[in-house]
């Protein structure tokens, strides 16, 4: 019975952790996009450079998010 409880708690923790990771990434990308749009509005001549920087930063956030989700799933199955 203790084995099933530990497995259930692992799945619960993985679900909660995954949700928090997704919320954090969404919040971070939202703030990033808002700052990029603000910068593009203030200086339209550098909008291309700002967009490129924003996409690189968003890709890094997504990569870290994916890595954290994989770790959550690995921990849940152990």
Backbone bond lengths (Angstrom), bond angles and torsions (degrees), N, CA, C in turn:
res aa  C-N    CA-C-N  psi(-1)  N-CA   C-N-CA  omega(-1)  CA-C   N-CA-C  phi
1 X - - - 1.453 - - 1.525 111.49 -
2 X 1.326 116.86 -37.87 1.465 120.21 -179.89 1.523 111.53 -65.36
3 X 1.327 116.21 -31.66 1.460 120.27 178.80 1.526 110.36 -65.26
4 X 1.325 117.73 -41.05 1.456 121.53 179.70 1.526 111.32 -69.59
5 X 1.321 116.58 -35.66 1.460 120.15 177.56 1.525 110.77 -65.50
6 X 1.326 116.44 -42.76 1.463 120.26 178.82 1.525 110.67 -64.31
7 X 1.326 117.02 -40.04 1.456 120.42 178.51 1.527 111.02 -65.94
8 X 1.324 116.35 -42.24 1.464 120.40 179.19 1.528 110.94 -64.38
9 X 1.317 116.91 -41.77 1.464 119.65 178.34 1.527 111.48 -67.01
10 X 1.327 116.72 -33.67 1.464 120.15 176.09 1.517 111.46 -63.88
11 X 1.330 116.34 -42.72 1.465 120.44 177.73 1.529 110.95 -65.92
12 X 1.325 116.43 -40.58 1.467 120.35 178.65 1.526 110.79 -62.89
13 X 1.324 116.22 -46.28 1.464 120.07 179.38 1.529 111.33 -63.53
14 X 1.327 116.32 -37.89 1.454 119.73 177.96 1.523 111.21 -65.01
15 X 1.313 117.48 -40.67 1.461 121.19 178.29 1.519 112.26 -65.00
16 X 1.323 116.02 -44.21 1.468 119.89 178.87 1.529 110.30 -66.21
17 X 1.333 116.57 -43.61 1.459 120.23 179.22 1.516 112.10 -62.68
18 X 1.330 116.11 -41.86 1.466 119.96 178.72 1.518 111.06 -62.76
19 X 1.320 116.81 -42.01 1.460 120.31 178.25 1.519 112.20 -62.33
20 X 1.319 116.51 -42.77 1.463 119.89 178.76 1.528 111.74 -65.89
21 X 1.325 115.98 -37.75 1.461 119.94 178.66 1.525 110.54 -63.09
22 X 1.331 116.23 -45.63 1.459 120.86 -178.91 1.527 110.79 -64.49
23 X 1.323 116.48 -42.57 1.466 119.53 178.46 1.525 111.36 -62.78
24 X 1.323 116.78 -42.54 1.462 120.20 178.82 1.516 112.23 -63.40
25 X 1.321 116.70 -42.71 1.465 120.28 179.27 1.529 110.69 -65.78
26 X 1.321 116.95 -41.62 1.468 120.29 179.52 1.526 110.72 -63.79
27 X 1.321 116.58 -41.62 1.460 120.44 178.08 1.531 110.82 -63.94
28 X 1.330 116.35 -43.44 1.464 120.33 -179.71 1.513 112.84 -64.64
29 X 1.327 117.15 -43.97 1.461 120.28 179.48 1.528 110.30 -68.66
30 X 1.322 117.30 -35.18 1.465 120.12 176.81 1.515 111.98 -63.13
31 X 1.321 116.92 -44.87 1.464 120.03 177.76 1.528 110.90 -65.60
32 X 1.316 116.22 -37.50 1.460 121.01 178.69 1.525 110.65 -63.19
33 X 1.314 116.92 -46.36 1.464 120.89 -179.67 1.529 111.17 -66.26
34 X 1.327 117.12 -39.06 1.462 119.96 178.47 1.526 110.85 -63.65
35 X 1.322 116.88 -41.98 1.462 119.92 178.88 1.529 111.11 -66.53
36 X 1.334 116.53 -37.84 1.463 119.80 179.15 1.529 110.87 -66.87
37 X 1.310 117.07 -41.07 1.470 119.60 178.80 1.528 110.94 -66.85
38 X 1.322 116.57 -37.17 1.461 120.67 176.81 1.536 110.55 -64.19
39 X 1.329 115.92 -43.28 1.468 119.61 179.12 1.526 110.99 -65.94
40 X 1.321 116.91 -39.12 1.472 120.02 178.59 1.523 111.43 -66.92
41 X 1.311 116.57 -34.72 1.455 120.16 178.21 1.513 112.47 -70.66
42 X 1.321 116.53 -34.10 1.467 119.97 -179.35 1.527 111.80 -77.21
43 X 1.347 116.24 -38.32 1.468 120.55 -179.02 1.535 109.15 -133.01
44 X 1.306 117.64 84.49 1.468 120.53 -176.49 1.534 114.12 -61.83
45 X 1.314 117.39 -23.51 1.464 119.50 -177.91 1.525 113.20 -70.29
46 X 1.313 118.71 -19.92 1.467 121.20 178.66 1.533 111.69 -107.87
47 X 1.318 117.26 19.10 1.468 120.93 -176.57 1.526 112.10 -60.77
48 X 1.318 117.47 -36.68 1.470 120.47 179.42 1.515 112.55 -64.70
49 X 1.320 115.98 -42.75 1.467 120.08 178.61 1.528 111.40 -67.16
50 X 1.325 115.62 -39.53 1.463 119.84 179.03 1.529 110.00 -64.94
51 X 1.333 116.79 -42.07 1.462 121.38 179.60 1.528 110.51 -61.88
52 X 1.329 116.53 -42.93 1.464 120.31 179.29 1.521 110.96 -62.95
53 X 1.310 116.67 -44.88 1.470 120.59 178.40 1.521 111.22 -63.22
54 X 1.334 116.51 -38.74 1.456 120.52 179.70 1.525 110.55 -65.24
55 X 1.324 117.67 -42.89 1.459 120.36 -179.19 1.525 111.77 -65.90
56 X 1.315 117.26 -37.79 1.465 120.11 177.89 1.526 110.20 -65.25
57 X 1.327 116.84 -45.07 1.464 120.31 179.50 1.532 111.23 -65.04
58 X 1.333 117.32 -39.76 1.466 120.55 178.49 1.523 110.90 -64.61
59 X 1.324 117.14 -38.82 1.463 120.39 177.92 1.526 110.98 -64.95
60 X 1.320 117.05 -38.56 1.470 119.67 177.32 1.526 111.28 -65.68
61 X 1.320 116.97 -40.71 1.466 120.51 177.22 1.521 110.19 -62.49
62 X 1.331 117.09 -43.79 1.462 120.76 179.26 1.523 111.30 -63.94
63 X 1.321 117.58 -38.36 1.463 120.96 178.77 1.512 112.04 -63.85
64 X 1.313 116.74 -45.42 1.458 120.82 178.80 1.529 110.08 -64.92
65 X 1.323 117.27 -38.41 1.455 121.68 178.48 1.523 110.64 -62.91
66 X 1.321 116.87 -46.23 1.461 120.56 179.01 1.522 110.85 -61.58
67 X 1.335 117.41 -42.79 1.461 121.94 178.82 1.530 110.57 -61.07
68 X 1.332 117.03 -43.30 1.465 120.59 179.38 1.527 111.74 -66.06
69 X 1.330 117.64 -37.29 1.459 120.53 177.43 1.523 111.57 -65.48
70 X 1.324 117.15 -39.45 1.466 120.66 176.75 1.518 110.27 -63.13
71 X 1.314 116.96 -41.53 1.464 120.14 178.48 1.516 110.51 -63.46
72 X 1.331 118.10 -40.58 1.473 120.72 177.07 1.520 110.99 -60.09
73 X 1.305 116.95 -43.32 1.473 119.93 -179.15 1.528 111.56 -68.00
74 X 1.319 116.93 -37.41 1.453 120.01 178.30 1.529 110.28 -65.85
75 X 1.309 116.89 -43.85 1.467 120.51 -179.85 1.533 110.58 -64.83
76 X 1.330 117.24 -36.02 1.466 120.79 -178.55 1.523 111.33 -66.05
77 X 1.307 117.77 -31.86 1.469 120.00 -176.39 1.515 113.64 -90.24
78 X 1.300 118.96 -1.18 1.459 120.47 178.69 1.494 111.61 -93.69
